[in-house]
């Protein structure tokens, strides 16, 4: 029973973080219908920027956000101009190929700079934990989950309470209509992609105090993101949170009761089952 | 005399096969042969993947799973039950084909199409890798070693040349399969499905049957390659045969060479093997070679998808059609008709 509760707690915390991983992806997919297979690698990029800053200046990963956020934004803009804009109107297979190409490039550039070994960031609170009853909760994980929840909430407000958010949702619904309303669709897409990259890098930096980074971790993250988005619906922030929690809890409980490898297998099973249960037509749904 | 397209293709094919088979008579160096065998193996799996992705538009991202199933089936049968890999090869092929057919059928049944098919197959590959990582019967993540011995009856050779013959024959078989499919009813169905599945179905193409057959065929051939991999490198583990790495080389070779064409994958992979060897010759240090060549893989994927959706073959055709020979121009246009891969650009809106 204790193991179960332990797994559940870890799962809930990880679920919030997974939701954070997914919102940038779901934004890009929902708004411009671009499947970004490199999203997970953007997360890894955020991790490595935080690692780089920690290695050179001993800044806490949360402090390194000051650098992660602007650099990921600029990176997102560059990627948008070079890759996303030319392929946006092409079929999805072109998105898959182009973003896998991008994934390979980023992954190997990171390997070239940092080597392929696993890396961690050890801050004073990395190993500290609070104990409630018989359940241990890592402080670093709690910080990351709390930040994730805040950012997901803020992102929801950005989409629903600001003019920019309304413009984004208008573009998601109907591009021609958005042009007609005087929205500069290209600029909206550009900024939305930039924000998507920022969210990815941000989430990567936030998990660094307890996570283990490796250059090839991106595909794993992007598959989890896919499961979350398919459960929650394209472009839905609330759905991403629900999907993230489901994945996190399943993974937490399965890896506490059996083994982490079976937990990975369970996540992939969920994906295959979700894909088969839910018929085509995810893209009909815009941003909620 | 008008040089007809099909004659040109046949001549090219025969010349290619002759060149391929004559290599061991000229090259004696074991090192060069090893490099060539690795290159032919890469080209072979590229051709297999091209069959589903290039011709049928089924963007399978789980082909490494079939490679792994082939390698594991024959190796397990040999190590545990002493069944010769020559038989195990076909057992592995059948198992991979059954898996491929069931995935494709399930995906068709629940209308998982396009990108979602890609994601489902990707998940299948990762699922299999995760399972093999924990499955003690197949030595979990440690993998299985085979001992080097001289037993031609069990698919072990001390020399390199027999391996060269085997992979050449496999490559020629896969090319012949592609060649005959291209001109067969099934081949036309495949291209029709790639171009527009709904229209193809409305014209009476049984798209589920067609997809299942092609996917099973491609998985079968890929699994044969898996057995070859196990017998040649004498070591398999979930981290090598079941990883995403072989899949990425299949994609890169087929797409950069020209997907949906007969020789595209071979040309593409030949280019990348040459590049790899070229980089190895530069003073870069051990790991940097692999990393840099992969960066070039990624860049070429981007270039192909943004500027050159027809790949190197398309570029070659364009260049040939610029030559001032009328007959050849007709011939190349004939080759280009009907089978040029337009599935990357077909959704582009035409301006009225």
Interface residues (C-beta under 8 A of the other chain):
Chain A: X35 X82 X83 X86 X87 X89 X90 X91 X92 X93 X94 X95 X96 X97 X98 X100 X101 X102 X103 X104 X105 X107 X108 X109 X111 X112 X115 X116 X219 X220 X223 X226 X259 X261 X262 X264 X265 X268 X269 X271 X272 X275 X276 X277 X279 X280 X282
Chain B: X57 X59 X61 X106 X107 X109 X110 X111 X112 X113 X114 X115 X116 X118 X119 X120 X122 X123 X124 X126 X127 X130 X131 X133 X134 X244 X248 X251 X255 X287 X288 X291 X292 X294 X295 X297 X298 X299 X300 X301 X302 X304 X305 X306 X309 X343 X344 X345 X346 X347 X348 X349
